[in-house]
């Protein structure tokens, strides 16, 4: 089954404690991206990757890092999380930027 | 960069009525306009998309229209059903940077039985 898998689905943590949200897709898609979803703001792009070792900033990259060492994986790293990063996060993959995106089930992060 | 505005933020209709959600975009170079449906607690899923070389596209009860001159596009849902209740997001991607997909803030549609 074609899917995008994110882990964890839920996480409550404290300010400053490094965390990683993993994302994996099994569709051999070149393009992957991370979004955060906040009430009234829709989906805002954090980072995207057009292929292995090719990443670029989206609309709201501050406080986040990503890596793309393998085509199927695109982890999101919060080196020093802060409460304003409390949000619902979605990973997505597609054949390209202007193609239908397949979203994961989301990760709800709470930073205390 | 691209800026997408979506209206209304909430919409309530009676079952069987039509629903229309409108989005405007700022960048005339945008060429790809998808619509996503997000049910409560679930991930966004593509329901229909349109490219700038097409003015209208239909898929059963849903349709999207694009007015490039006015830089707006709309989602039309006919014969609404309770299962159409969800949050709908529009998005736009500019031709010169097709990795820069910008989403509208979303419309919460409620279909009353």
Interface residues (C-beta under 8 A of the other chain):
Chain A: X31 X33 X35 X40 X41 X42 X43 X44 X45 X48 X50 X56 X58 X59 X90 X96 X97 X98 X100 X101 X103 X104 X105 X106
Chain B: X1 X6 X9 X31 X32 X34 X42 X43 X44 X45 X46 X49 X51 X89 X91 X93 X97 X98 X99 X100 X101 X102 X103 X104 X105 X106
